[in-house]
Amino acid sequence: MDAVLVREVLLLGSKGKLLVYWPLPAENMERYDSDTEKDEQQRPLLHRRQDDKVHRAPACCSSRYGLALLSSYGFFVVYSLRVNLSVAMVDMLNNTHQSSSNHSGSVCNPHGNPVQPKHNQSAGVYNWDSATQGWILGSFFYGYILTQIPGGYLAGRCGAKWLMGFGVLGTALFTLLTPLAADLGASYLIVVRVLEGVGEGVTFPAMYTMWASWAPPLERSRLLTISYIGAQLGTVVALPLSGEICFYMGWPYVFYLFGAVGLVWFVLWAFLVFDSPNSHPRISEQERLYITNSLKNELSASSGHIPWRAIVTSMPLMAIVVAHFSYNWTFYTLLTLLPTYMNDILGFSIQQNGFLSALPYLGCALMAVLSGQVADYLRETCLYPTVIVRKSFSLIGMIGPAVFLVAAGYTGCNYSLAVTFLTISSALGGVSASGFNINHLDIAPSYAGILLGITNTFATIPGMVGPVIARALTHSNTIEEWQTVFYIAAAINVFGALFYTVFGRGTVQPWAIHTTYSHGD
């Protein structure tokens, strides 16, 4: 039988409604796929008629924006627990040993290095070489990669709320054990970090599954950027605050305090969040109807069938995989090693290090929020096709960072210029938050959690190997070695941007649509 694509008509009668599908010849599939990338006003009759009936519910004090804020707090916790080791690592090392074995101080003239309070001198320090440091910093991602696809599957079967909740709770608990593990040895610390990664691995797939039930299509960019900006804010706050905690209290308190913040979030999440609008006891009827009616356009999946073959052979999904992998190579390289670069090359102290390392992620957070507003404005008001918006924002958010990252490697010891270029690089990366980053919900909203699990699995690989490769390339900590690290990251970023531009799509794919029949009341 010829390959089938869905065409829809609405037959109205006194008894109910029937969605009728008929086959489209295989030779027309390519033409149909191209046609679907045109302006979204050319959607089927059913979609347009249902849109006319959808009345927008106010955003202020709404349950969907409440979910966005609380999930943002959750990702704040997730990323603060992930990155605090990057700063603490600088203070955990025996500097005398490092200077004698790796490199004599920083490449550039060191900045003022104030004397730490005496009560901080009791915190343990360790003689870990650069290779061991790379494995410790990358070990988190070995656990993180294991629960990506299972996380998307379990979120759809067992409920996203509790999967997200227990994932963050587990990470917080293991964070509290980090100082003990470090005292026991590097191998114990690596195991604890792997277990933290296992817990965090389910968070993004679980949240994508929740948004498939909560985010109206034309509010996706806004809601998801609010939700995921917490990740950037977690980085922005955790980096400088970790530096201050290390300076005044000692590095173990970095893990104690941030772990406690995670426990507080879990209590709020458990009592205030629900899996869907229909299960929320305090949502207004107007908002519930607005969300559920707007999502009727996104024909939901059968609870018993997942089109795995179509998913793994989908080129639009492959485009997201390549873009996500490429972007994360740069992101994770800076996320784990920027404090090391600030210390070993630019010569900043632990206090200065945290604040300056946070600046790039502050810019990224601000650009992510701004890009979400602009992206939805272009789609909703200016009527730009989704695919054009996603590709444009991905190009800006990937090629821009590549250019400024390479430029940062040639600033030498010009501290202000180096920090400026690194900040611009990460800030432009925030634009991609409204590009490939949320494209899963455009091409297959019913399977968004699973798709995110697949793409995030591949996108976690840079976090596993990036720090190890970077530290292997920078054994002597010279500017030329770091230029090589930046060149590799930039080249991978550019390739991913171009691949996504060619193969990315912006509409629901045929395999993600499910035939439905409904009776009238």
ChimeraX attribute file (.defattr): number of C-alpha atoms within 10 A of each C-alpha:
attribute: neighborCount
match mode: 1-to-1
recipient: residues
	/A:1	6
	/A:2	9
	/A:3	11
	/A:4	16
	/A:5	20
	/A:6	15
	/A:7	14
	/A:8	17
	/A:9	15
	/A:10	14
	/A:11	11
	/A:12	10
	/A:13	9
	/A:14	8
	/A:15	10
	/A:16	12
	/A:17	16
	/A:18	18
	/A:19	15
	/A:20	14
	/A:21	14
	/A:22	11
	/A:23	12
	/A:24	15
	/A:25	12
	/A:26	14
	/A:27	10
	/A:28	12
	/A:29	15
	/A:30	9
	/A:31	10
	/A:32	13
	/A:33	15
	/A:34	10
	/A:35	12
	/A:36	18
	/A:37	17
	/A:38	17
	/A:39	15
	/A:40	19
	/A:41	11
	/A:42	12
	/A:43	15
	/A:44	14
	/A:45	13
	/A:46	15
	/A:47	19
	/A:48	14
	/A:49	12
	/A:50	14
	/A:51	15
	/A:52	9
	/A:53	11
	/A:54	15
	/A:55	14
	/A:56	13
	/A:57	15
	/A:58	11
	/A:59	11
	/A:60	9
	/A:61	9
	/A:62	16
	/A:63	21
	/A:64	22
	/A:65	20
	/A:66	17
	/A:67	21
	/A:68	25
	/A:69	18
	/A:70	19
	/A:71	25
	/A:72	24
	/A:73	23
	/A:74	27
	/A:75	27
	/A:76	27
	/A:77	30
	/A:78	29
	/A:79	20
	/A:80	29
	/A:81	28
	/A:82	25
	/A:83	21
	/A:84	26
	/A:85	24
	/A:86	22
	/A:87	29
	/A:88	25
	/A:89	19
	/A:90	21
	/A:91	21
	/A:92	20
	/A:93	17
	/A:94	15
	/A:95	16
	/A:96	11
	/A:97	14
	/A:98	17
	/A:99	12
	/A:100	10
	/A:101	13
	/A:102	14
	/A:103	15
	/A:104	14
	/A:105	18
	/A:106	19
	/A:107	19
	/A:108	19
	/A:109	12
	/A:110	15
	/A:111	13
	/A:112	10
	/A:113	12
	/A:114	10
	/A:115	7
	/A:116	15
	/A:117	11
	/A:118	9
	/A:119	10
	/A:120	15
	/A:121	12
	/A:122	8
	/A:123	15
	/A:124	16
	/A:125	17
	/A:126	17
	/A:127	16
	/A:128	18
	/A:129	16
	/A:130	19
	/A:131	15
	/A:132	16
	/A:133	19
	/A:134	22
	/A:135	19
	/A:136	26
	/A:137	24
	/A:138	25
	/A:139	25
	/A:140	26
	/A:141	25
	/A:142	23
	/A:143	23
	/A:144	26
	/A:145	26
	/A:146	19
	/A:147	24
	/A:148	29
	/A:149	22
	/A:150	18
	/A:151	31
	/A:152	29
	/A:153	23
	/A:154	19
	/A:155	26
	/A:156	20
	/A:157	11
	/A:158	10
	/A:159	17
	/A:160	28
	/A:161	20
	/A:162	18
	/A:163	22
	/A:164	26
	/A:165	24
	/A:166	17
	/A:167	23
	/A:168	29
	/A:169	24
	/A:170	19
	/A:171	27
	/A:172	28
	/A:173	18
	/A:174	21
	/A:175	28
	/A:176	21
	/A:177	17
	/A:178	24
	/A:179	18
	/A:180	14
	/A:181	19
	/A:182	19
	/A:183	13
	/A:184	11
	/A:185	12
	/A:186	18
	/A:187	14
	/A:188	16
	/A:189	21
	/A:190	22
	/A:191	19
	/A:192	25
	/A:193	28
	/A:194	24
	/A:195	22
	/A:196	30
	/A:197	27
	/A:198	25
	/A:199	27
	/A:200	32
	/A:201	33
	/A:202	31
	/A:203	31
	/A:204	22
	/A:205	33
	/A:206	31
	/A:207	27
	/A:208	28
	/A:209	30
	/A:210	24
	/A:211	25
	/A:212	23
	/A:213	18
	/A:214	25
	/A:215	23
	/A:216	22
	/A:217	18
	/A:218	14
	/A:219	17
	/A:220	22
	/A:221	28
	/A:222	23
	/A:223	25
	/A:224	25
	/A:225	25
	/A:226	25
	/A:227	25
	/A:228	24
	/A:229	28
	/A:230	25
	/A:231	23
	/A:232	25
	/A:233	25
	/A:234	27
	/A:235	30
	/A:236	27
	/A:237	20
	/A:238	29
	/A:239	29
	/A:240	23
	/A:241	21
	/A:242	30
	/A:243	27
	/A:244	20
	/A:245	21
	/A:246	26
	/A:247	21
	/A:248	15
	/A:249	19
	/A:250	23
	/A:251	27
	/A:252	20
	/A:253	18
	/A:254	27
	/A:255	24
	/A:256	17
	/A:257	16
	/A:258	21
	/A:259	25
	/A:260	15
	/A:261	17
	/A:262	26
	/A:263	17
	/A:264	12
	/A:265	20
	/A:266	20
	/A:267	12
	/A:268	13
	/A:269	19
	/A:270	13
	/A:271	8
	/A:272	14
	/A:273	19
	/A:274	19
	/A:275	18
	/A:276	19
	/A:277	22
	/A:278	15
	/A:279	11
	/A:280	14
	/A:281	9
	/A:282	10
	/A:283	15
	/A:284	14
	/A:285	11
	/A:286	12
	/A:287	19
	/A:288	20
	/A:289	17
	/A:290	19
	/A:291	23
	/A:292	18
	/A:293	17
	/A:294	21
	/A:295	21
	/A:296	14
	/A:297	18
	/A:298	22
	/A:299	16
	/A:300	19
	/A:301	19
	/A:302	13
	/A:303	9
	/A:304	6
	/A:305	8
	/A:306	16
	/A:307	11
	/A:308	11
	/A:309	9
	/A:310	13
	/A:311	20
	/A:312	12
	/A:313	10
	/A:314	14
	/A:315	15
	/A:316	20
	/A:317	26
	/A:318	19
	/A:319	24
	/A:320	31
	/A:321	24
	/A:322	23
	/A:323	31
	/A:324	25
	/A:325	24
	/A:326	24
	/A:327	30
	/A:328	24
	/A:329	25
	/A:330	29
	/A:331	21
	/A:332	23
	/A:333	23
	/A:334	23
	/A:335	23
	/A:336	22
	/A:337	21
	/A:338	21
	/A:339	29
	/A:340	21
	/A:341	21
	/A:342	23
	/A:343	23
	/A:344	23
	/A:345	22
	/A:346	24
	/A:347	23
	/A:348	24
	/A:349	21
	/A:350	25
	/A:351	22
	/A:352	19
	/A:353	25
	/A:354	28
	/A:355	20
	/A:356	21
	/A:357	26
	/A:358	25
	/A:359	23
	/A:360	28
	/A:361	30
	/A:362	22
	/A:363	22
	/A:364	28
	/A:365	30
	/A:366	17
	/A:367	23
	/A:368	29
	/A:369	23
	/A:370	18
	/A:371	24
	/A:372	25
	/A:373	19
	/A:374	18
	/A:375	27
	/A:376	22
	/A:377	17
	/A:378	15
	/A:379	20
	/A:380	16
	/A:381	9
	/A:382	10
	/A:383	13
	/A:384	18
	/A:385	19
	/A:386	23
	/A:387	24
	/A:388	20
	/A:389	19
	/A:390	26
	/A:391	25
	/A:392	18
	/A:393	25
	/A:394	29
	/A:395	25
	/A:396	18
	/A:397	30
	/A:398	30
	/A:399	24
	/A:400	21
	/A:401	29
	/A:402	26
	/A:403	19
	/A:404	21
	/A:405	26
	/A:406	23
	/A:407	18
	/A:408	23
	/A:409	21
	/A:410	15
	/A:411	15
	/A:412	15
	/A:413	16
	/A:414	12
	/A:415	16
	/A:416	9
	/A:417	15
	/A:418	20
	/A:419	19
	/A:420	15
	/A:421	21
	/A:422	25
	/A:423	25
	/A:424	21
	/A:425	29
	/A:426	28
	/A:427	24
	/A:428	28
	/A:429	30
	/A:430	32
	/A:431	31
	/A:432	28
	/A:433	28
	/A:434	30
	/A:435	29
	/A:436	33
	/A:437	23
	/A:438	20
	/A:439	29
	/A:440	26
	/A:441	25
	/A:442	21
	/A:443	25
	/A:444	27
	/A:445	28
	/A:446	27
	/A:447	25
	/A:448	27
	/A:449	33
	/A:450	29
	/A:451	29
	/A:452	30
	/A:453	28
	/A:454	24
	/A:455	24
	/A:456	24
	/A:457	21
	/A:458	18
	/A:459	24
	/A:460	25
	/A:461	19
	/A:462	23
	/A:463	27
	/A:464	25
	/A:465	19
	/A:466	26
	/A:467	27
	/A:468	22
	/A:469	16
	/A:470	22
	/A:471	23
	/A:472	15
	/A:473	17
	/A:474	19
	/A:475	15
	/A:476	18
	/A:477	20
	/A:478	16
	/A:479	21
	/A:480	15
	/A:481	17
	/A:482	22
	/A:483	19
	/A:484	16
	/A:485	24
	/A:486	23
	/A:487	18
	/A:488	15
	/A:489	27
	/A:490	24
	/A:491	16
	/A:492	21
	/A:493	29
	/A:494	20
	/A:495	17
	/A:496	23
	/A:497	27
	/A:498	19
	/A:499	16
	/A:500	26
	/A:501	21
	/A:502	11
	/A:503	15
	/A:504	23
	/A:505	28
	/A:506	24
	/A:507	23
	/A:508	20
	/A:509	21
	/A:510	16
	/A:511	19
	/A:512	21
	/A:513	19
	/A:514	14
	/A:515	14
	/A:516	14
	/A:517	9
	/A:518	10
	/A:519	9
	/A:520	9
	/A:521	6
